[in-house]
Amino acid sequence: MKASAATVTFFAMPLDLPRGGPAPDAPTDRDLLDAYSHAVSGAVARVAPAVAHVHVRRGKGRDGAGSGFLITPDGYLVTNSHVAGGAAAIEVTLPDGRAADARIVGDDPDSDLAVLKVHAADFAWIRFGDSSRVRVGQIAIAVGSPLGFQHTVTAGIVSALGRSMRAQTGRLLDNVLQTDASLNPGNSGGPLVDARGDVIGVNTAVIAGAQGICFAIAASTAERVAIALIRDGRVRRARLGVGGHTLALPRRIVRHFDLPRESGVRIETVERGSPAAAAGFVRGDVIVTLDGAPVADIDGLQRALSADTIARPVEVKVVRRDRVLIISVVPQESS
């Protein structure tokens, strides 16, 4: 029997298909670069009139300089504590060329922020944006006076969110933005803004020897601190009056008492007359929660001792030898 021949069907390729290359409506590299340039230049045009050069005189040849930006029409200016703190006199140079004296309204080394009042009039000013909406990869623009060169602009992206770093006091700064927008000495205190010209951070630090790793205090933190400094002249924080260190807890203890973390803060000293002494804390107690918040280390204890815990009873869970105790304590305001 003869095998039947196989049937093969050929499909012709349409002759009008594109033969590679960009689609007719695709933007070119030049178009994209123009859009980026317009975004940066537009943001700078909105922000730059409110960014000032801050010259600080401390005496004995210890003068310094940095940047700052005006946040109100009556002359309140935000900068870094390490720029303005301890100044004997401060002079601010505005973008329109005017030089004016300024005084410190409030200085908070724990957050590395300070607020100045500039003695002049007719200010341009900018608002804090919502740093909770910042995303990794978005445009970040730094404006300031690096190395004394006023009104300098650098641009890059937000490289990371939620970084932590130490202030000069040793206290932990949370919610720090990382950017690759170039920062140099003198940029400190200037604004980091997004493509809309909203302030998303306050430029504060670089890592020596690193390239493209720079940090800014998030706008949400800076706005809260600035409001407190303008209103009260200080940032209110709570204290217990204990000294201690982070201690890893045995896994059997963690499991047996269903503790939220595998470490806590072991108390080494209790100040006489402190809230902790009045509440009955003793050396060797390990704090594991405060007011319902887990405490895994010294930094966690600092975070839990927020202003809203001042002068009200809070419950602290501690491990004391083979027991877990709940101790009620009334934190005092830190001086």
C-alpha positions as CSV (number, residue, x, y, z in Angstrom):
1,M,0.0,0.0,0.0
2,K,1.3,3.3,-1.0
3,A,1.9,5.9,1.7
4,S,0.0,9.1,1.3
5,A,2.1,12.2,0.8
6,A,2.3,14.6,3.8
7,T,0.6,17.9,3.4
8,V,2.7,20.9,4.2
9,T,1.2,24.4,4.6
10,F,3.4,27.5,4.2
11,F,2.4,30.8,5.8
12,A,3.7,33.8,4.0
13,M,5.2,36.6,6.1
14,P,3.4,39.9,5.6
15,L,5.6,42.3,3.8
16,D,4.5,45.3,5.8
17,L,5.8,44.2,9.2
18,P,8.4,46.6,10.7
19,R,12.0,45.3,10.2
20,G,13.4,46.3,13.6
21,G,14.2,49.7,15.1
22,P,12.0,51.8,17.4
23,A,8.3,52.0,17.1
24,P,7.2,55.3,15.4
25,D,6.0,56.9,18.7
26,A,8.8,55.7,21.0
27,P,10.7,58.5,22.6
28,T,14.3,58.9,21.6
29,D,17.3,59.2,24.1
30,R,17.3,62.9,23.4
31,D,13.6,63.2,24.3
32,L,14.2,61.4,27.6
33,L,17.2,63.5,28.4
34,D,15.2,66.6,27.7
35,A,12.4,65.4,30.0
36,Y,14.9,64.7,32.8
37,S,16.6,68.1,32.3
38,H,13.2,69.9,32.4
39,A,12.3,68.0,35.6
40,V,15.5,68.9,37.4
41,S,15.6,72.5,36.2
42,G,12.0,73.0,37.1
43,A,12.5,71.7,40.6
44,V,15.6,73.8,41.1
45,A,13.7,77.0,39.9
46,R,11.1,76.4,42.6
47,V,13.5,75.6,45.4
48,A,16.7,77.6,44.9
49,P,15.2,81.0,45.9
50,A,14.7,79.6,49.4
51,V,18.1,77.9,49.9
52,A,20.7,80.0,51.8
53,H,24.4,79.8,52.6
54,V,25.0,79.7,56.4
55,H,28.3,81.1,57.8
56,V,29.0,80.3,61.5
57,R,31.5,82.1,63.8
58,R,32.5,80.2,66.8
59,G,35.7,82.1,67.7
60,K,39.4,81.1,67.9
61,G,39.5,80.2,64.3
62,R,36.7,77.6,64.4
63,D,34.4,79.2,61.9
64,G,32.3,76.9,59.7
65,A,29.8,77.0,56.9
66,G,26.9,75.0,55.6
67,S,23.5,75.3,53.9
68,G,20.0,75.8,55.0
69,F,16.5,76.5,53.6
70,L,13.6,78.8,54.6
71,I,10.4,77.0,55.6
72,T,8.2,80.0,56.5
73,P,7.6,83.5,55.0
74,D,8.8,85.1,58.2
75,G,12.3,83.7,58.1
76,Y,12.5,80.4,60.0
77,L,15.4,78.4,58.4
78,V,16.2,74.7,58.8
79,T,19.9,73.5,58.9
80,N,21.9,70.8,60.6
81,S,22.8,71.0,64.3
82,H,26.5,70.2,63.4
83,V,26.4,73.3,61.2
84,A,24.9,75.9,63.6
85,G,25.2,74.3,67.1
86,G,27.4,76.3,69.5
87,A,27.7,79.3,67.2
88,A,28.7,82.7,68.7
89,A,27.3,84.5,65.6
90,I,25.6,83.4,62.4
91,E,25.3,85.2,59.0
92,V,23.0,83.9,56.3
93,T,23.5,84.8,52.6
94,L,20.3,84.7,50.7
95,P,20.1,83.8,47.0
96,D,19.3,87.4,46.0
97,G,22.7,88.4,47.5
98,R,21.5,89.8,50.8
99,A,23.4,89.0,53.9
100,A,21.5,88.9,57.2
101,D,22.2,88.0,60.8
102,A,20.4,85.0,62.3
103,R,19.9,83.5,65.7
104,I,19.4,79.9,66.9
105,V,15.7,79.3,67.8
106,G,16.3,75.6,68.7
107,D,19.1,73.1,68.4
108,D,18.6,69.3,68.6
109,P,21.9,67.4,68.4
110,D,20.1,64.1,68.8
111,S,18.4,64.6,65.4
112,D,21.2,66.7,64.0
113,L,18.7,69.5,63.2
114,A,18.5,73.2,64.1
115,V,16.2,76.0,63.3
116,L,17.4,79.6,62.8
117,K,15.5,82.9,62.7
118,V,16.8,85.1,59.9
119,H,16.6,88.9,60.6
120,A,15.4,90.1,57.2
121,A,12.1,90.3,55.2
122,D,10.6,89.3,51.9
123,F,11.6,85.6,52.0
124,A,11.0,82.9,49.4
125,W,10.2,79.7,51.3
126,I,9.5,76.0,50.6
127,R,7.4,73.3,52.2
128,F,8.3,69.8,53.5
129,G,6.9,67.0,51.3
130,D,5.6,63.6,52.3
131,S,8.7,61.5,52.7
132,S,6.5,58.4,53.2
133,R,5.7,58.5,49.5
134,V,9.4,58.5,48.5
135,R,10.4,55.5,46.4
136,V,13.8,54.0,45.6
137,G,14.9,55.0,42.1
138,Q,13.1,58.4,42.0
139,I,14.9,61.6,41.2
140,A,16.7,63.3,44.1
141,I,18.1,66.8,43.8
142,A,20.5,68.4,46.3
143,V,20.8,72.2,46.5
144,G,23.4,73.9,48.7
145,S,26.8,75.5,49.1
146,P,29.4,72.7,48.9
147,L,32.9,73.8,49.6
148,G,31.6,77.4,49.7
149,F,30.3,77.4,46.2
150,Q,26.8,78.8,46.7
151,H,23.7,77.8,44.8
152,T,25.2,74.5,43.6
153,V,22.9,71.7,42.3
154,T,23.6,68.0,42.1
155,A,21.1,65.3,41.0
156,G,20.8,61.6,41.3
157,I,18.3,59.1,42.6
158,V,17.1,57.8,46.0
159,S,19.3,54.8,46.5
160,A,17.6,53.3,49.7
161,L,15.1,54.0,52.3
162,G,14.9,53.4,56.1
163,R,18.6,53.6,56.8
164,S,19.8,54.3,60.4
165,M,22.9,56.3,61.4
166,R,24.3,57.9,64.6
167,A,24.0,61.5,65.5
168,Q,27.1,63.1,67.1
169,T,25.5,62.5,70.5
170,G,25.4,58.7,69.8
171,R,21.6,58.6,69.5
172,L,20.3,56.6,66.6
173,L,18.7,58.5,63.7
174,D,16.0,56.4,62.0
175,N,14.2,56.8,58.7
176,V,17.3,58.2,56.9
177,L,17.3,58.4,53.1
178,Q,20.3,57.3,51.1
179,T,21.0,59.0,47.8
180,D,23.7,59.1,45.2
181,A,23.2,62.9,44.6
182,S,26.8,64.2,45.2
183,L,27.2,65.9,48.6
184,N,30.3,67.6,49.9
185,P,31.3,69.6,53.0
186,G,29.0,72.7,52.9
187,N,26.0,70.8,51.6
188,S,25.0,69.9,55.1
189,G,21.6,71.4,56.1
190,G,20.5,72.0,52.5
191,P,17.4,70.4,51.0
192,L,17.1,67.2,49.1
193,V,14.0,67.6,46.8
194,D,12.1,65.5,44.4
195,A,11.1,66.3,40.8
196,R,8.2,68.4,42.0
197,G,10.4,70.6,44.2
198,D,9.1,69.1,47.4
199,V,11.6,68.7,50.2
200,I,12.0,65.0,50.9
201,G,15.1,65.3,53.2
202,V,17.7,67.4,54.8
203,N,21.2,66.6,53.6
204,T,23.4,65.6,56.5
205,A,26.3,63.2,55.9
206,V,28.6,61.4,53.5
207,I,30.7,58.3,54.1
208,A,34.4,59.2,53.7
209,G,36.1,57.3,50.9
210,A,32.8,56.1,49.4
211,Q,31.4,57.3,46.1
212,G,27.7,58.0,45.7
213,I,26.7,57.1,49.3
214,C,25.1,60.1,50.9
215,F,22.4,60.6,53.5
216,A,19.5,62.9,54.3
217,I,17.2,63.1,57.3
218,A,13.7,62.3,56.1
219,A,11.3,65.2,55.7
220,S,8.8,63.6,58.1
221,T,11.4,63.7,60.9
222,A,12.7,67.1,60.0
223,E,9.2,68.7,59.9
224,R,8.3,67.2,63.3
225,V,11.6,68.4,64.9
226,A,11.3,71.8,63.3
227,I,7.8,72.4,64.6
228,A,8.9,71.4,68.1
229,L,11.9,73.7,68.0
230,I,9.9,76.6,66.8
231,R,7.1,76.0,69.3
232,D,9.1,74.9,72.4
233,G,12.8,75.6,71.6
234,R,13.5,71.9,72.2
235,V,12.4,68.4,71.3
236,R,10.8,66.6,74.2
237,R,12.0,63.0,74.9
238,A,11.3,60.7,77.8
239,R,13.8,59.0,80.2
240,L,13.7,56.2,82.7
241,G,17.0,56.8,84.4
242,V,18.7,53.5,83.6
243,G,22.0,52.5,81.9
244,G,22.4,49.1,80.2
245,H,23.4,47.1,77.2
246,T,21.9,44.8,74.6
247,L,21.7,41.2,75.8
248,A,20.9,38.1,73.8
249,L,18.3,35.9,75.6
250,P,18.5,32.1,75.8
251,R,16.1,30.5,73.3
252,R,14.4,28.5,76.1
253,I,13.5,31.8,77.8
254,V,12.2,33.4,74.6
255,R,10.1,30.3,73.9
256,H,8.9,29.7,77.4
257,F,7.6,33.3,77.9
258,D,6.7,33.9,74.2
259,L,8.8,37.0,74.0
260,P,8.6,39.2,70.9
261,R,12.4,39.3,70.3
262,E,15.4,37.2,71.1
263,S,17.2,40.0,72.9
264,G,16.5,42.9,75.3
265,V,18.2,45.6,77.3
266,R,19.9,44.4,80.5
267,I,19.9,47.1,83.2
268,E,23.4,47.8,84.7
269,T,22.7,51.0,86.6
270,V,19.6,52.6,88.1
271,E,20.0,56.4,88.9
272,R,19.0,57.4,92.4
273,G,15.7,59.3,92.4
274,S,14.9,58.3,88.8
275,P,11.6,57.0,87.5
276,A,13.1,53.6,87.3
277,A,14.3,53.6,90.9
278,A,10.8,54.7,92.1
279,A,9.2,51.9,90.0
280,G,11.4,49.2,91.5
281,F,13.8,48.3,88.6
282,V,16.9,46.5,89.7
283,R,20.3,45.7,88.2
284,G,20.0,42.6,86.1
285,D,16.4,43.2,84.9
286,V,16.1,42.7,81.1
287,I,13.6,45.1,79.4
288,V,11.8,43.3,76.6
289,T,8.8,45.6,75.9
290,L,7.8,49.2,76.8
291,D,4.3,50.5,76.4
292,G,3.6,47.5,74.2
293,A,6.5,48.1,71.8
294,P,9.2,45.4,71.5
295,V,12.6,46.4,72.9
296,A,15.4,44.3,71.4
297,D,18.3,46.7,72.0
298,I,19.3,50.1,73.3
299,D,18.1,51.9,70.1
300,G,14.7,50.2,70.5
301,L,14.4,51.5,74.0
302,Q,15.2,55.0,72.9
303,R,12.5,54.8,70.2
304,A,9.9,53.5,72.6
305,L,10.6,56.4,75.0
306,S,8.8,58.9,72.8
307,A,7.4,62.3,73.9
308,D,3.9,60.8,74.4
309,T,5.2,58.6,77.2
310,I,6.3,61.6,79.4
311,A,4.4,61.9,82.7
312,R,2.0,59.0,82.1
313,P,2.2,55.4,83.4
314,V,3.6,52.9,80.9
315,E,3.9,49.2,81.4
316,V,7.4,47.7,81.0
317,K,7.9,43.9,80.7
318,V,11.2,42.7,82.2
319,V,12.8,39.3,82.6
320,R,14.1,39.0,86.2
321,R,16.0,35.8,86.6
322,D,13.4,33.0,85.9
323,R,10.3,35.2,85.9
324,V,8.6,37.8,83.7
325,L,7.3,40.9,85.5
326,I,5.2,43.8,84.4
327,I,6.4,47.0,86.0
328,S,4.5,50.3,85.8
329,V,6.7,53.4,85.5
330,V,6.1,57.1,84.8
331,P,8.9,58.4,82.5
332,Q,10.2,61.9,83.0
333,E,11.2,64.4,80.4
334,S,14.8,64.2,79.5
335,S,16.7,67.4,80.4
